Amino acid sequence: MNSLETPTISQVAELLAHNGYDVQDAASGVLLVRELETSVAFQVALQGSILFMTLNLTSVPTASITVGMMRQMLDAHNGISTSAFQLYDIQGGQTAITLNNFCTLQDMGPEDRDDILSSASYLMVDLVAARDLLQPAQAS
């Protein structure tokens, strides 16, 4: 690939599949990726040179999201080291809580490949802490 070319989602799919992930097209430009050991699935999308990874943690009643819960999600010492939470309103007064990671790609060289695989791995590690953190909300 020459330095003027933008990385493609198919290159990302090939890399993930070659490294032990189950990869399927979910929509135009979006991949559904499943980690084979845990069966945890997440979405991957490429916008320009930014690769986004999103893992849907849970859906909760919007009213159950308290100030205390938000403080836990935003606390620098919550155990989530590389990923970030996002909230999305969904139907029926529910809110989806997702865990997100991203990396910037340049030319799909060794550094980009390492960044992609590291971001996916970090998302899986952060998932464990996020589930523990959100345990009370999931019970609501």
MDTraj code that builds the backbone (N, CA, C; nanometers):
import mdtraj as md
import numpy as np

residues = "MET ASN SER LEU GLU THR PRO THR ILE SER GLN VAL ALA GLU LEU LEU ALA HIS ASN GLY TYR ASP VAL GLN ASP ALA ALA SER GLY VAL LEU LEU VAL ARG GLU LEU GLU THR SER VAL ALA PHE GLN VAL ALA LEU GLN GLY SER ILE LEU PHE MET THR LEU ASN LEU THR SER VAL PRO THR ALA SER ILE THR VAL GLY MET MET ARG GLN MET LEU ASP ALA HIS ASN GLY ILE SER THR SER ALA PHE GLN LEU TYR ASP ILE GLN GLY GLY GLN THR ALA ILE THR LEU ASN ASN PHE CYS THR LEU GLN ASP MET GLY PRO GLU ASP ARG ASP ASP ILE LEU SER SER ALA SER TYR LEU MET VAL ASP LEU VAL ALA ALA ARG ASP LEU LEU GLN PRO ALA GLN ALA SER".split()
xyz = np.array([
    [0.0862, -0.1166, 0.0000],
    [0.0000, 0.0000, 0.0000],
    [0.0909, 0.1229, 0.0000],
    [0.0651, 0.2190, -0.0868],
    [0.1493, 0.3391, -0.0826],
    [0.0918, 0.4368, 0.0189],
    [0.1740, 0.5320, 0.0602],
    [0.1358, 0.6190, 0.1714],
    [0.0175, 0.7104, 0.1419],
    [-0.0277, 0.7178, 0.0163],
    [-0.1425, 0.8015, -0.0172],
    [-0.2745, 0.7262, -0.0057],
    [-0.2669, 0.5931, 0.0079],
    [-0.3880, 0.5124, 0.0180],
    [-0.4396, 0.5104, 0.1613],
    [-0.5702, 0.5123, 0.1748],
    [-0.6339, 0.5019, 0.3051],
    [-0.6575, 0.3540, 0.3354],
    [-0.6283, 0.3097, 0.4579],
    [-0.6582, 0.1712, 0.4944],
    [-0.8063, 0.1408, 0.4735],
    [-0.8376, 0.0159, 0.4440],
    [-0.9757, -0.0243, 0.4185],
    [-1.0258, -0.1184, 0.5275],
    [-1.1571, -0.1248, 0.5407],
    [-1.2187, -0.2141, 0.6386],
    [-1.1895, -0.3602, 0.6032],
    [-1.1738, -0.3902, 0.4758],
    [-1.1423, -0.5289, 0.4367],
    [-1.0019, -0.5683, 0.4830],
    [-0.9087, -0.4739, 0.4845],
    [-0.7749, -0.5030, 0.5377],
    [-0.7818, -0.5306, 0.6877],
    [-0.8640, -0.4549, 0.7568],
    [-0.8830, -0.4745, 0.9005],
    [-0.9468, -0.6111, 0.9249],
    [-1.0495, -0.6447, 0.8466],
    [-1.1172, -0.7739, 0.8596],
    [-1.0193, -0.8888, 0.8382],
    [-0.9366, -0.8777, 0.7373],
    [-0.8377, -0.9816, 0.7078],
    [-0.7396, -0.9980, 0.8242],
    [-0.6918, -0.8882, 0.8794],
    [-0.5982, -0.8931, 0.9913],
    [-0.6620, -0.9605, 1.1130],
    [-0.7832, -0.9188, 1.1487],
    [-0.8504, -0.9768, 1.2647],
    [-0.8787, -1.1256, 1.2442],
    [-0.9261, -1.1621, 1.1261],
    [-0.9549, -1.3028, 1.0968],
    [-0.8272, -1.3867, 1.1027],
    [-0.7191, -1.3321, 1.0530],
    [-0.5909, -1.4027, 1.0526],
    [-0.5368, -1.4199, 1.1947],
    [-0.5848, -1.3405, 1.2876],
    [-0.5366, -1.3445, 1.4256],
    [-0.6384, -1.4018, 1.5230],
    [-0.7257, -1.4882, 1.4740],
    [-0.8106, -1.5662, 1.5619],
    [-0.9458, -1.5088, 1.5980],
    [-0.9906, -1.4076, 1.5287],
    [-1.1244, -1.3529, 1.5511],
    [-1.2169, -1.4009, 1.4398],
    [-1.3427, -1.4227, 1.4751],
    [-1.4449, -1.4492, 1.3741],
    [-1.4947, -1.3140, 1.3264],
    [-1.4900, -1.2909, 1.1954],
    [-1.5248, -1.1599, 1.1397],
    [-1.6346, -1.1763, 1.0353],
    [-1.7403, -1.0960, 1.0500],
    [-1.8503, -1.0950, 0.9539],
    [-1.8863, -0.9511, 0.9210],
    [-1.9335, -0.9295, 0.7975],
    [-1.9840, -0.7976, 0.7608],
    [-2.1187, -0.7782, 0.8293],
    [-2.1341, -0.6668, 0.9003],
    [-2.2603, -0.6378, 0.9680],
    [-2.3431, -0.5393, 0.8870],
    [-2.2778, -0.4451, 0.8246],
    [-2.3417, -0.3427, 0.7420],
    [-2.2315, -0.2836, 0.6559],
    [-2.2665, -0.1945, 0.5702],
    [-2.1664, -0.1329, 0.4844],
    [-2.0586, -0.0646, 0.5689],
    [-1.9380, -0.1151, 0.5613],
    [-1.8272, -0.0555, 0.6334],
    [-1.8200, -0.0894, 0.7807],
    [-1.9047, -0.1817, 0.8277],
    [-1.9059, -0.2211, 0.9682],
    [-1.8856, -0.3717, 0.9778],
    [-1.7989, -0.4120, 1.0690],
    [-1.7716, -0.5531, 1.0915],
    [-1.8285, -0.5958, 1.2262],
    [-1.8779, -0.7182, 1.2330],
    [-1.9125, -0.7810, 1.3595],
    [-1.7986, -0.8788, 1.3880],
    [-1.7282, -0.8550, 1.4982],
    [-1.6100, -0.9334, 1.5321],
    [-1.6383, -1.0086, 1.6607],
    [-1.6050, -1.1377, 1.6601],
    [-1.6276, -1.2196, 1.7799],
    [-1.4943, -1.2785, 1.8244],
    [-1.4614, -1.2566, 1.9506],
    [-1.3420, -1.3151, 2.0091],
    [-1.3747, -1.4614, 2.0355],
    [-1.2978, -1.5532, 1.9808],
    [-1.3359, -1.6940, 1.9812],
    [-1.3309, -1.7611, 2.1182],
    [-1.2376, -1.7237, 2.2046],
    [-1.2275, -1.7884, 2.3360],
    [-1.3451, -1.7539, 2.4261],
    [-1.3940, -1.6312, 2.4191],
    [-1.5004, -1.5859, 2.5093],
    [-1.6359, -1.5734, 2.4401],
    [-1.6362, -1.5722, 2.3082],
    [-1.7556, -1.5484, 2.2266],
    [-1.8101, -1.4067, 2.2415],
    [-1.7318, -1.3162, 2.2984],
    [-1.7725, -1.1767, 2.3105],
    [-1.7629, -1.1120, 2.1731],
    [-1.8705, -1.0414, 2.1350],
    [-1.8751, -0.9771, 2.0037],
    [-1.8702, -0.8256, 2.0184],
    [-1.8067, -0.7614, 1.9223],
    [-1.8012, -0.6165, 1.9172],
    [-1.8031, -0.5724, 1.7720],
    [-1.8368, -0.4458, 1.7515],
    [-1.8425, -0.3902, 1.6162],
    [-1.7175, -0.3087, 1.5887],
    [-1.6766, -0.3111, 1.4630],
    [-1.5607, -0.2349, 1.4185],
    [-1.6031, -0.1541, 1.2967],
    [-1.5703, -0.0258, 1.2976],
    [-1.6020, 0.0615, 1.1842],
    [-1.4800, 0.1482, 1.1558],
    [-1.4596, 0.1779, 1.0292],
    [-1.3482, 0.2622, 0.9871],
    [-1.4040, 0.3877, 0.9222],
    [-1.3698, 0.5020, 0.9789],
    [-1.4081, 0.6317, 0.9213],
    [-1.2800, 0.7060, 0.8899],
    [-1.2505, 0.7203, 0.7612],
    [-1.1244, 0.7800, 0.7211],
    [-1.0108, 0.6942, 0.7710],
    [-0.9277, 0.7491, 0.8566],
    [-0.8156, 0.6721, 0.9103],
    [-0.8364, 0.6332, 1.0570],
    [-0.9572, 0.6553, 1.1108],
    [-0.9865, 0.6218, 1.2504],
    [-1.0675, 0.4926, 1.2552],
    [-1.0150, 0.3949, 1.3281],
    [-1.0825, 0.2671, 1.3455],
    [-1.1493, 0.2667, 1.4823],
    [-1.2813, 0.2504, 1.4839],
    [-1.3607, 0.2502, 1.6070],
    [-1.4026, 0.1086, 1.6408],
    [-1.3924, 0.0734, 1.7688],
    [-1.4385, -0.0554, 1.8191],
    [-1.5401, -0.0289, 1.9285],
    [-1.6576, -0.0925, 1.9175],
    [-1.7664, -0.0691, 2.0125],
    [-1.8217, -0.2014, 2.0616],
    [-1.8294, -0.2148, 2.1927],
    [-1.8824, -0.3342, 2.2557],
    [-2.0048, -0.2936, 2.3374],
    [-2.1199, -0.3502, 2.3049],
    [-2.2429, -0.3200, 2.3786],
    [-2.2405, -0.3989, 2.5087],
    [-2.2313, -0.3275, 2.6218],
    [-2.2239, -0.3925, 2.7523],
    [-2.3598, -0.4369, 2.8035],
    [-2.4556, -0.3432, 2.8000],
    [-2.5872, -0.3714, 2.8567],
    [-2.6842, -0.2621, 2.8143],
    [-2.8092, -0.2880, 2.8347],
    [-2.9137, -0.1865, 2.8210],
    [-2.9858, -0.1794, 2.9545],
    [-3.0084, -0.0581, 3.0011],
    [-3.0737, -0.0382, 3.1303],
    [-3.1831, 0.0667, 3.1149],
    [-3.2801, 0.0673, 3.2073],
    [-3.3775, 0.1758, 3.2052],
    [-3.3034, 0.3093, 3.2227],
    [-3.3372, 0.4057, 3.1415],
    [-3.2689, 0.5348, 3.1458],
    [-3.2730, 0.5940, 3.2859],
    [-3.3832, 0.5781, 3.3553],
    [-3.3977, 0.6347, 3.4902],
    [-3.3020, 0.5724, 3.5909],
    [-3.2466, 0.4541, 3.5602],
    [-3.1561, 0.3884, 3.6548],
    [-3.0131, 0.4415, 3.6471],
    [-2.9859, 0.5267, 3.5501],
    [-2.8523, 0.5837, 3.5379],
    [-2.8445, 0.7049, 3.6299],
    [-2.7744, 0.6860, 3.7387],
    [-2.7663, 0.7882, 3.8428],
    [-2.6364, 0.8676, 3.8322],
    [-2.6313, 0.9750, 3.9078],
    [-2.5091, 1.0556, 3.9154],
    [-2.3949, 0.9687, 3.9684],
    [-2.4230, 0.8868, 4.0684],
    [-2.3205, 0.7988, 4.1245],
    [-2.2656, 0.7013, 4.0221],
    [-2.3548, 0.6451, 3.9425],
    [-2.3130, 0.5526, 3.8379],
    [-2.2253, 0.6237, 3.7351],
    [-2.2657, 0.7451, 3.6972],
    [-2.1857, 0.8225, 3.6002],
    [-2.0483, 0.8539, 3.6580],
    [-2.0440, 0.8868, 3.7869],
    [-1.9142, 0.9138, 3.8506],
    [-1.8242, 0.7910, 3.8439],
    [-1.8812, 0.6733, 3.8667],
    [-1.8030, 0.5500, 3.8587],
    [-1.7491, 0.5290, 3.7170],
    [-1.8321, 0.5528, 3.6177],
    [-1.7888, 0.5318, 3.4801],
    [-1.6801, 0.6302, 3.4395],
    [-1.6847, 0.7515, 3.4946],
    [-1.5883, 0.8548, 3.4566],
    [-1.4657, 0.8621, 3.5479],
    [-1.4677, 0.7896, 3.6589],
    [-1.3583, 0.7931, 3.7545],
    [-1.2289, 0.7411, 3.6914],
    [-1.1217, 0.8159, 3.7073],
    [-0.9918, 0.7779, 3.6499],
    [-0.9369, 0.6496, 3.7123],
    [-0.9889, 0.6083, 3.8272],
    [-0.9393, 0.4894, 3.8960],
    [-1.0417, 0.3757, 3.8947],
    [-1.1237, 0.3700, 3.7905],
    [-1.2294, 0.2694, 3.7857],
    [-1.1854, 0.1359, 3.7256],
    [-1.0601, 0.1236, 3.6854],
    [-1.0108, -0.0018, 3.6290],
    [-1.0219, -0.0107, 3.4785],
    [-1.0834, 0.0880, 3.4163],
    [-1.0954, 0.0922, 3.2700],
    [-0.9762, 0.1739, 3.2204],
    [-0.8763, 0.1049, 3.1667],
    [-0.7507, 0.1743, 3.1390],
    [-0.7407, 0.2364, 3.0007],
    [-0.7999, 0.1757, 2.9002],
    [-0.7801, 0.2291, 2.7648],
    [-0.9088, 0.2572, 2.6893],
    [-1.0196, 0.2120, 2.7394],
    [-1.1466, 0.2281, 2.6688],
    [-1.2305, 0.3362, 2.7366],
    [-1.3429, 0.3702, 2.6729],
    [-1.4315, 0.4734, 2.7267],
    [-1.5764, 0.4282, 2.7148],
    [-1.6573, 0.4697, 2.8109],
    [-1.8005, 0.4420, 2.8066],
    [-1.8709, 0.5440, 2.7180],
    [-1.9789, 0.5001, 2.6540],
    [-2.0714, 0.5910, 2.5868],
    [-2.2125, 0.5421, 2.6149],
    [-2.3056, 0.6367, 2.6189],
    [-2.4464, 0.6063, 2.6420],
    [-2.5262, 0.6429, 2.5184],
    [-2.6195, 0.5545, 2.4794],
    [-2.7048, 0.5790, 2.3630],
    [-2.8496, 0.5540, 2.4016],
    [-2.9362, 0.6527, 2.3770],
    [-3.0791, 0.6321, 2.3977],
    [-3.1291, 0.5313, 2.2959],
    [-3.2065, 0.4344, 2.3444],
    [-3.2698, 0.3378, 2.2554],
    [-3.4182, 0.3337, 2.2881],
    [-3.4922, 0.2521, 2.2192],
    [-3.6378, 0.2491, 2.2344],
    [-3.6816, 0.2094, 2.3750],
    [-3.8023, 0.2522, 2.4082],
    [-3.8669, 0.2077, 2.5307],
    [-3.8074, 0.2602, 2.6591],
    [-3.7505, 0.3804, 2.6573],
    [-3.6951, 0.4375, 2.7793],
    [-3.5692, 0.3678, 2.8268],
    [-3.5011, 0.3035, 2.7362],
    [-3.3785, 0.2310, 2.7687],
    [-3.2564, 0.3080, 2.7183],
    [-3.1438, 0.2817, 2.7818],
    [-3.0165, 0.3382, 2.7393],
    [-2.9165, 0.2253, 2.7226],
    [-2.8503, 0.2217, 2.6088],
    [-2.7428, 0.1251, 2.5852],
    [-2.6141, 0.1837, 2.6405],
    [-2.5408, 0.1015, 2.7144],
    [-2.4098, 0.1405, 2.7657],
    [-2.3062, 0.0616, 2.6869],
    [-2.2174, 0.1344, 2.6203],
    [-2.1151, 0.0692, 2.5387],
    [-1.9761, 0.1029, 2.5916],
    [-1.8831, 0.0165, 2.5573],
    [-1.7421, 0.0384, 2.5848],
    [-1.6758, 0.0564, 2.4491],
    [-1.5920, 0.1576, 2.4365],
    [-1.5383, 0.1953, 2.3059],
    [-1.3878, 0.2157, 2.3106],
    [-1.3244, 0.1809, 2.2004],
    [-1.1825, 0.2033, 2.1839],
    [-1.1602, 0.2449, 2.0395],
    [-1.0493, 0.3085, 2.0119],
    [-1.0195, 0.3480, 1.8751],
    [-0.8693, 0.3557, 1.8545],
    [-0.8292, 0.3555, 1.7294],
    [-0.6896, 0.3809, 1.6951],
    [-0.6862, 0.4505, 1.5595],
    [-0.5790, 0.5244, 1.5380],
    [-0.5593, 0.5956, 1.4126],
    [-0.4664, 0.5132, 1.3248],
    [-0.5092, 0.4889, 1.2017],
    [-0.4303, 0.4084, 1.1082],
    [-0.3607, 0.4982, 1.0076],
    [-0.2453, 0.4526, 0.9616],
    [-0.1712, 0.5294, 0.8630],
    [-0.1571, 0.4533, 0.7319],
    [-0.0908, 0.3381, 0.7355],
    [-0.0604, 0.2689, 0.6106],
    [-0.0742, 0.1175, 0.6193],
    [-0.1347, 0.0676, 0.7259],
    [-0.1521, -0.0755, 0.7541],
    [-0.0181, -0.1478, 0.7626],
    [0.0832, -0.0737, 0.8021],
    [0.2142, -0.1337, 0.8272],
    [0.2135, -0.2052, 0.9612],
    [0.3300, -0.2515, 1.0051],
    [0.3381, -0.3258, 1.1318],
    [0.2837, -0.2486, 1.2520],
    [0.3048, -0.1175, 1.2568],
    [0.2545, -0.0389, 1.3700],
    [0.1026, -0.0358, 1.3717],
    [0.0412, -0.0182, 1.2556],
    [-0.1050, -0.0179, 1.2479],
    [-0.1609, -0.1538, 1.2857],
    [-0.1010, -0.2596, 1.2355],
    [-0.1498, -0.3937, 1.2682],
    [-0.1406, -0.4184, 1.4186],
    [-0.0312, -0.3763, 1.4795],
    [-0.0155, -0.3904, 1.6236],
    [-0.1197, -0.3064, 1.6981],
    [-0.1444, -0.1843, 1.6524],
    [-0.2451, -0.0982, 1.7162],
    [-0.3842, -0.1604, 1.7109],
    [-0.4208, -0.2174, 1.5970],
    [-0.5536, -0.2790, 1.5819],
    [-0.5691, -0.3960, 1.6778],
    [-0.4712, -0.4850, 1.6782],
    [-0.4798, -0.6025, 1.7646],
    [-0.4734, -0.5635, 1.9124],
    [-0.3920, -0.4641, 1.9455],
    [-0.3845, -0.4165, 2.0837],
    [-0.5165, -0.3541, 2.1268],
    [-0.5767, -0.2731, 2.0417],
    [-0.7048, -0.2091, 2.0752],
    [-0.8125, -0.3129, 2.1008],
    [-0.8173, -0.4176, 2.0191],
    [-0.9154, -0.5246, 2.0392],
    [-0.8883, -0.5971, 2.1713],
    [-0.7633, -0.6237, 2.1992],
    [-0.7260, -0.6912, 2.3229],
    [-0.7575, -0.6055, 2.4453],
    [-0.7259, -0.4769, 2.4386],
    [-0.7554, -0.3863, 2.5498],
    [-0.9058, -0.3766, 2.5744],
    [-0.9842, -0.3798, 2.4685],
    [-1.1296, -0.3755, 2.4826],
    [-1.1778, -0.4968, 2.5628],
    [-1.1208, -0.6137, 2.5357],
    [-1.1586, -0.7352, 2.6080],
    [-1.1172, -0.7263, 2.7554],
    [-0.9990, -0.6731, 2.7834],
    [-0.9534, -0.6576, 2.9225],
    [-1.0427, -0.5582, 2.9960],
    [-1.0710, -0.4454, 2.9328],
    [-1.1558, -0.3438, 2.9961],
    [-1.2980, -0.3939, 3.0179],
    [-1.3418, -0.4868, 2.9357],
    [-1.4753, -0.5451, 2.9501],
    [-1.4929, -0.6069, 3.0882],
    [-1.3929, -0.6761, 3.1375],
    [-1.4024, -0.7419, 3.2683],
    [-1.4265, -0.6379, 3.3784],
    [-1.3478, -0.5312, 3.3775],
    [-1.3652, -0.4252, 3.4771],
    [-1.4993, -0.3548, 3.4600],
    [-1.5402, -0.3324, 3.3366],
    [-1.6669, -0.2640, 3.3105],
    [-1.7860, -0.3461, 3.3598],
    [-1.7830, -0.4755, 3.3385],
    [-1.8936, -0.5599, 3.3871],
    [-1.9031, -0.5556, 3.5390],
    [-1.7875, -0.5601, 3.6059],
    [-1.7884, -0.5510, 3.7527],
    [-1.8418, -0.4161, 3.7984],
    [-1.8000, -0.3115, 3.7306],
    [-1.8415, -0.1756, 3.7641],
    [-1.9925, -0.1564, 3.7464],
    [-2.0474, -0.2163, 3.6411],
    [-2.1895, -0.1968, 3.6086],
    [-2.2813, -0.3016, 3.6702],
    [-2.2287, -0.3933, 3.7471],
    [-2.3093, -0.5003, 3.8040],
    [-2.4383, -0.4517, 3.8691],
    [-2.4354, -0.3480, 3.9545],
    [-2.5610, -0.3010, 4.0155],
    [-2.6617, -0.2505, 3.9108],
    [-2.6160, -0.1843, 3.8059],
    [-2.7061, -0.1312, 3.7034],
    [-2.7713, -0.2431, 3.6245],
    [-2.6973, -0.3505, 3.6011],
    [-2.7517, -0.4617, 3.5249],
    [-2.8613, -0.5346, 3.5997],
    [-2.8582, -0.5276, 3.7328],
    [-2.9584, -0.5922, 3.8146],
    [-3.0903, -0.5150, 3.8157],
    [-3.0865, -0.3878, 3.7729],
    [-3.2078, -0.3028, 3.7751],
    [-3.3110, -0.3505, 3.6775],
])
top = md.Topology()
chain = top.add_chain()
for i, resn in enumerate(residues, 1):
    res = top.add_residue(resn, chain, resSeq=i)
    for name in ("N", "CA", "C"):
        top.add_atom(name, md.element.get_by_symbol(name[0]), res)
traj = md.Trajectory(xyz[None], top)
